[in-house]
Amino acid sequence: MCFKRRRAMQHKIAIIEDDDLIRNMIRFHLEKNGFLIRGFPSVEVMREECGNEPFDLIVLDLLLPGASGQDYLKSIRNKGNDTPVLMLTVKEDMPTKMAAFSLGADDYLVKPFNLDELLARVKALIRRSLGRRRIPSNRILTINEHRIDTSTRKCSSNVGDMILSEKEMNLLLFFIKHAGETLSRADILEEVWGMDVAPTPRTVDNFIMKLRKLFEDDPDDPRIFISVRNMGYRFHA
């Protein structure tokens, strides 16, 4: 049975690898680091079990029984699927690498590999993918049934219709762009306030308290703007 998307977002990764030992080692290491994992011995099994269910990243072996990794990569890219793909292979020659990149692979790791290096590459690919997210062209966002116009900053909220300040809007967009990621107060200050000298970490806390009052069902028990102990905040759409 395939995963259903949860309110508390975790990144979902598909591992398509016919070597049971390698597949299970990758799965264990990534699950230990907080990812949701599905493992498949072939492209055919993956399609049969999950169809077109979206994943946040695919770890894909080059040489597979049945449809090869290259064939699968080519097919999903031809369909406009831009899910990040980390290719695994024992082949380290340059022509093979170039062929994989030309088909749309985002990264390439040669076996045998270090699991911590794979983890670092997985995190980087997902972070890059999240960074490419864009606000919908109609500029209208919906958070907990409240509509927000990102061009005018007008929104509905728990306290009625209002106009968000520029900083409140920028903070909200930063959270949306990095949904599911834990963001430190320093990260938030650097991105939203930039070189302003007045803000402090407490400033971030105050702004998030304001967003909770506007958009959470219960600001004292937040489900959207989540505090992560000793780390910062995480946004869940």
C-alpha positions as a Markdown table, in Angstrom:
| # | Residue | x | y | z |
|---|---|---|---|---|
| 1 | Met | 0.0 | 0.0 | 0.0 |
| 2 | Cys | 1.4 | 3.4 | -0.9 |
| 3 | Phe | 1.7 | 6.4 | 1.3 |
| 4 | Lys | -1.0 | 9.0 | 1.6 |
| 5 | Arg | 0.2 | 12.6 | 2.0 |
| 6 | Arg | 0.1 | 13.5 | 5.6 |
| 7 | Arg | -0.7 | 16.9 | 7.2 |
| 8 | Ala | 2.6 | 16.8 | 9.0 |
| 9 | Met | 4.8 | 16.7 | 5.9 |
| 10 | Gln | 7.7 | 14.3 | 5.6 |
| 11 | His | 9.6 | 14.0 | 2.4 |
| 12 | Lys | 8.8 | 10.8 | 0.5 |
| 13 | Ile | 11.5 | 8.9 | -1.4 |
| 14 | Ala | 11.3 | 6.0 | -3.8 |
| 15 | Ile | 14.3 | 3.7 | -4.1 |
| 16 | Ile | 14.3 | 1.6 | -7.2 |
| 17 | Glu | 17.2 | -0.9 | -6.8 |
| 18 | Asp | 17.2 | -4.6 | -7.5 |
| 19 | Asp | 19.9 | -5.5 | -5.0 |
| 20 | Asp | 18.0 | -6.2 | -1.8 |
| 21 | Leu | 21.0 | -5.5 | 0.4 |
| 22 | Ile | 21.7 | -2.1 | -1.1 |
| 23 | Arg | 18.0 | -1.2 | -1.2 |
| 24 | Asn | 17.5 | -2.1 | 2.4 |
| 25 | Met | 20.7 | -0.3 | 3.6 |
| 26 | Ile | 19.6 | 2.9 | 1.9 |
| 27 | Arg | 16.1 | 2.5 | 3.2 |
| 28 | Phe | 17.2 | 2.0 | 6.8 |
| 29 | His | 19.7 | 5.0 | 6.7 |
| 30 | Leu | 17.2 | 7.4 | 5.2 |
| 31 | Glu | 14.3 | 6.3 | 7.5 |
| 32 | Lys | 16.6 | 6.8 | 10.4 |
| 33 | Asn | 17.0 | 10.4 | 9.2 |
| 34 | Gly | 13.3 | 11.2 | 9.0 |
| 35 | Phe | 12.3 | 10.3 | 5.5 |
| 36 | Leu | 9.4 | 8.2 | 4.3 |
| 37 | Ile | 10.7 | 5.5 | 2.1 |
| 38 | Arg | 9.3 | 3.0 | -0.4 |
| 39 | Gly | 11.6 | 0.4 | -1.9 |
| 40 | Phe | 11.1 | -1.4 | -5.2 |
| 41 | Pro | 13.2 | -4.1 | -7.0 |
| 42 | Ser | 12.1 | -2.9 | -10.4 |
| 43 | Val | 10.4 | -0.1 | -12.3 |
| 44 | Glu | 7.5 | -2.5 | -13.1 |
| 45 | Val | 6.9 | -3.2 | -9.4 |
| 46 | Met | 7.0 | 0.5 | -8.5 |
| 47 | Arg | 4.4 | 1.3 | -11.2 |
| 48 | Glu | 2.2 | -1.6 | -10.2 |
| 49 | Glu | 2.2 | -0.7 | -6.5 |
| 50 | Cys | 2.2 | 3.1 | -6.7 |
| 51 | Gly | 1.2 | 4.1 | -10.2 |
| 52 | Asn | 1.7 | 7.9 | -10.6 |
| 53 | Glu | 1.8 | 8.7 | -6.9 |
| 54 | Pro | 4.2 | 11.6 | -6.4 |
| 55 | Phe | 7.5 | 11.4 | -4.6 |
| 56 | Asp | 9.9 | 14.1 | -3.4 |
| 57 | Leu | 12.9 | 12.3 | -4.8 |
| 58 | Ile | 13.8 | 9.0 | -6.6 |
| 59 | Val | 16.9 | 7.0 | -6.0 |
| 60 | Leu | 17.3 | 5.0 | -9.2 |
| 61 | Asp | 19.6 | 2.2 | -10.1 |
| 62 | Leu | 20.9 | 2.4 | -13.7 |
| 63 | Leu | 20.9 | -1.3 | -14.4 |
| 64 | Leu | 17.6 | -2.9 | -13.5 |
| 65 | Pro | 15.7 | -6.0 | -14.6 |
| 66 | Gly | 13.1 | -5.1 | -17.2 |
| 67 | Ala | 12.9 | -1.4 | -17.8 |
| 68 | Ser | 16.4 | 0.1 | -17.2 |
| 69 | Gly | 16.9 | 3.1 | -15.0 |
| 70 | Gln | 17.7 | 5.1 | -18.1 |
| 71 | Asp | 14.5 | 4.0 | -19.8 |
| 72 | Tyr | 12.4 | 5.0 | -16.7 |
| 73 | Leu | 14.2 | 8.3 | -16.3 |
| 74 | Lys | 13.6 | 9.2 | -20.0 |
| 75 | Ser | 9.9 | 8.2 | -19.7 |
| 76 | Ile | 9.1 | 10.4 | -16.7 |
| 77 | Arg | 11.0 | 13.4 | -18.1 |
| 78 | Asn | 9.1 | 13.1 | -21.4 |
| 79 | Lys | 5.9 | 13.3 | -19.3 |
| 80 | Gly | 7.1 | 16.5 | -17.7 |
| 81 | Asn | 7.8 | 14.9 | -14.3 |
| 82 | Asp | 10.6 | 17.0 | -12.7 |
| 83 | Thr | 11.0 | 14.9 | -9.5 |
| 84 | Pro | 14.7 | 15.0 | -8.5 |
| 85 | Val | 16.5 | 11.7 | -9.5 |
| 86 | Leu | 19.7 | 10.5 | -7.9 |
| 87 | Met | 21.2 | 7.8 | -10.2 |
| 88 | Leu | 23.1 | 4.9 | -8.7 |
| 89 | Thr | 25.5 | 2.7 | -10.8 |
| 90 | Val | 28.7 | 0.7 | -10.8 |
| 91 | Lys | 29.6 | 2.5 | -14.1 |
| 92 | Glu | 31.9 | 5.5 | -13.5 |
| 93 | Asp | 33.0 | 6.2 | -17.1 |
| 94 | Met | 32.3 | 9.7 | -18.4 |
| 95 | Pro | 30.0 | 8.7 | -21.4 |
| 96 | Thr | 27.6 | 6.9 | -19.0 |
| 97 | Lys | 27.5 | 9.8 | -16.6 |
| 98 | Met | 26.9 | 12.3 | -19.5 |
| 99 | Ala | 24.1 | 10.1 | -20.9 |
| 100 | Ala | 22.4 | 10.0 | -17.5 |
| 101 | Phe | 22.6 | 13.8 | -17.1 |
| 102 | Ser | 21.4 | 14.3 | -20.7 |
| 103 | Leu | 18.3 | 12.3 | -19.9 |
| 104 | Gly | 17.6 | 14.4 | -16.8 |
| 105 | Ala | 19.4 | 12.9 | -13.8 |
| 106 | Asp | 20.0 | 15.5 | -11.1 |
| 107 | Asp | 22.9 | 13.7 | -9.5 |
| 108 | Tyr | 25.0 | 10.5 | -10.0 |
| 109 | Leu | 26.6 | 8.3 | -7.3 |
| 110 | Val | 29.0 | 5.4 | -8.1 |
| 111 | Lys | 28.8 | 2.1 | -6.2 |
| 112 | Pro | 30.1 | 1.4 | -3.7 |
| 113 | Phe | 29.2 | 4.6 | -1.9 |
| 114 | Asn | 29.2 | 6.0 | 1.6 |
| 115 | Leu | 25.7 | 6.2 | 3.1 |
| 116 | Asp | 26.3 | 9.5 | 4.7 |
| 117 | Glu | 27.4 | 10.9 | 1.4 |
| 118 | Leu | 24.2 | 9.6 | -0.2 |
| 119 | Leu | 22.2 | 11.2 | 2.7 |
| 120 | Ala | 23.9 | 14.6 | 2.0 |
| 121 | Arg | 23.2 | 14.4 | -1.7 |
| 122 | Val | 19.5 | 13.5 | -1.0 |
| 123 | Lys | 19.1 | 16.4 | 1.3 |
| 124 | Ala | 20.8 | 18.8 | -1.2 |
| 125 | Leu | 18.6 | 17.6 | -4.0 |
| 126 | Ile | 15.4 | 18.0 | -2.0 |
| 127 | Arg | 16.5 | 21.4 | -0.7 |
| 128 | Arg | 17.2 | 22.5 | -4.3 |
| 129 | Ser | 13.8 | 21.2 | -5.5 |
| 130 | Leu | 12.0 | 23.1 | -2.7 |
| 131 | Gly | 13.9 | 26.2 | -3.6 |
| 132 | Arg | 12.6 | 26.0 | -7.2 |
| 133 | Arg | 9.0 | 26.2 | -6.0 |
| 134 | Arg | 7.0 | 29.1 | -7.2 |
| 135 | Ile | 3.9 | 30.8 | -6.1 |
| 136 | Pro | 0.9 | 29.9 | -8.3 |
| 137 | Ser | 0.4 | 32.2 | -11.3 |
| 138 | Asn | -3.0 | 33.4 | -10.0 |
| 139 | Arg | -1.1 | 34.7 | -6.9 |
| 140 | Ile | -3.8 | 33.4 | -4.5 |
| 141 | Leu | -2.7 | 31.2 | -1.6 |
| 142 | Thr | -5.0 | 29.3 | 0.7 |
| 143 | Ile | -3.9 | 28.5 | 4.3 |
| 144 | Asn | -6.4 | 26.7 | 6.5 |
| 145 | Glu | -9.2 | 28.0 | 4.3 |
| 146 | His | -8.0 | 31.6 | 4.5 |
| 147 | Arg | -7.3 | 33.2 | 1.1 |
| 148 | Ile | -4.3 | 35.4 | 0.6 |
| 149 | Asp | -3.6 | 37.6 | -2.4 |
| 150 | Thr | 0.2 | 37.7 | -2.6 |
| 151 | Ser | 0.3 | 40.8 | -4.9 |
| 152 | Thr | -2.0 | 43.0 | -2.8 |
| 153 | Arg | -1.3 | 41.3 | 0.6 |
| 154 | Lys | -5.1 | 41.3 | 1.2 |
| 155 | Cys | -6.3 | 38.2 | 3.1 |
| 156 | Ser | -9.1 | 36.7 | 5.2 |
| 157 | Ser | -8.1 | 35.7 | 8.7 |
| 158 | Asn | -9.5 | 34.7 | 12.1 |
| 159 | Val | -9.8 | 38.4 | 12.9 |
| 160 | Gly | -11.5 | 39.4 | 9.6 |
| 161 | Asp | -10.2 | 40.8 | 6.3 |
| 162 | Met | -7.0 | 42.7 | 6.5 |
| 163 | Ile | -3.8 | 43.6 | 4.7 |
| 164 | Leu | -0.6 | 41.9 | 5.8 |
| 165 | Ser | 2.5 | 44.0 | 6.2 |
| 166 | Glu | 5.4 | 43.5 | 3.7 |
| 167 | Lys | 7.5 | 41.6 | 6.3 |
| 168 | Glu | 4.5 | 39.4 | 7.2 |
| 169 | Met | 4.0 | 38.5 | 3.6 |
| 170 | Asn | 7.7 | 37.9 | 3.0 |
| 171 | Leu | 7.8 | 35.6 | 6.1 |
| 172 | Leu | 4.8 | 33.7 | 4.9 |
| 173 | Leu | 6.2 | 33.2 | 1.4 |
| 174 | Phe | 9.5 | 32.1 | 2.9 |
| 175 | Phe | 7.7 | 29.4 | 4.9 |
| 176 | Ile | 5.7 | 28.2 | 1.9 |
| 177 | Lys | 8.8 | 28.0 | -0.2 |
| 178 | His | 10.5 | 25.8 | 2.4 |
| 179 | Ala | 7.4 | 23.9 | 3.5 |
| 180 | Gly | 8.3 | 20.9 | 5.6 |
| 181 | Glu | 11.8 | 22.1 | 6.4 |
| 182 | Thr | 13.0 | 23.2 | 9.9 |
| 183 | Leu | 14.1 | 26.8 | 9.6 |
| 184 | Ser | 16.3 | 28.4 | 12.3 |
| 185 | Arg | 15.6 | 31.9 | 13.5 |
| 186 | Ala | 18.9 | 33.0 | 12.0 |
| 187 | Asp | 17.8 | 31.6 | 8.6 |
| 188 | Ile | 14.5 | 33.5 | 8.8 |
| 189 | Leu | 16.2 | 36.7 | 9.9 |
| 190 | Glu | 18.7 | 36.6 | 7.1 |
| 191 | Glu | 16.1 | 35.8 | 4.4 |
| 192 | Val | 13.2 | 38.0 | 5.5 |
| 193 | Trp | 14.9 | 40.9 | 7.3 |
| 194 | Gly | 18.3 | 40.9 | 5.5 |
| 195 | Met | 20.6 | 43.6 | 6.6 |
| 196 | Asp | 18.1 | 45.3 | 8.9 |
| 197 | Val | 19.8 | 45.9 | 12.2 |
| 198 | Ala | 16.8 | 46.1 | 14.5 |
| 199 | Pro | 15.4 | 42.5 | 14.3 |
| 200 | Thr | 16.4 | 39.9 | 16.9 |
| 201 | Pro | 15.4 | 36.2 | 17.2 |
| 202 | Arg | 12.5 | 37.5 | 19.5 |
| 203 | Thr | 11.3 | 39.5 | 16.5 |
| 204 | Val | 10.8 | 36.2 | 14.6 |
| 205 | Asp | 8.9 | 34.7 | 17.5 |
| 206 | Asn | 6.5 | 37.7 | 17.6 |
| 207 | Phe | 5.8 | 37.6 | 13.9 |
| 208 | Ile | 5.0 | 33.9 | 14.1 |
| 209 | Met | 2.7 | 34.5 | 17.0 |
| 210 | Lys | 0.9 | 37.0 | 14.8 |
| 211 | Leu | 0.6 | 34.5 | 11.9 |
| 212 | Arg | -0.8 | 31.9 | 14.3 |
| 213 | Lys | -3.4 | 34.3 | 15.5 |
| 214 | Leu | -4.4 | 35.0 | 12.0 |
| 215 | Phe | -4.5 | 31.5 | 10.5 |
| 216 | Glu | -4.4 | 28.8 | 13.1 |
| 217 | Asp | -7.6 | 27.2 | 14.4 |
| 218 | Asp | -6.0 | 27.2 | 17.9 |
| 219 | Pro | -3.0 | 29.6 | 18.2 |
| 220 | Asp | -2.0 | 27.9 | 21.5 |
| 221 | Asp | -1.9 | 24.5 | 19.8 |
| 222 | Pro | -0.4 | 25.3 | 16.4 |
| 223 | Arg | -0.7 | 22.8 | 13.5 |
| 224 | Ile | 0.7 | 25.0 | 10.7 |
| 225 | Phe | 3.5 | 27.2 | 12.2 |
| 226 | Ile | 5.2 | 24.5 | 14.3 |
| 227 | Ser | 7.9 | 25.2 | 16.9 |
| 228 | Val | 10.8 | 22.8 | 16.8 |
| 229 | Arg | 12.5 | 22.7 | 20.1 |
| 230 | Asn | 16.0 | 24.2 | 20.2 |
| 231 | Met | 16.0 | 24.5 | 16.4 |
| 232 | Gly | 13.4 | 27.0 | 15.0 |
| 233 | Tyr | 10.1 | 26.6 | 13.1 |
| 234 | Arg | 8.5 | 24.4 | 10.5 |
| 235 | Phe | 5.6 | 25.2 | 8.2 |
| 236 | His | 3.0 | 22.6 | 7.4 |
| 237 | Ala | 0.5 | 23.5 | 4.7 |
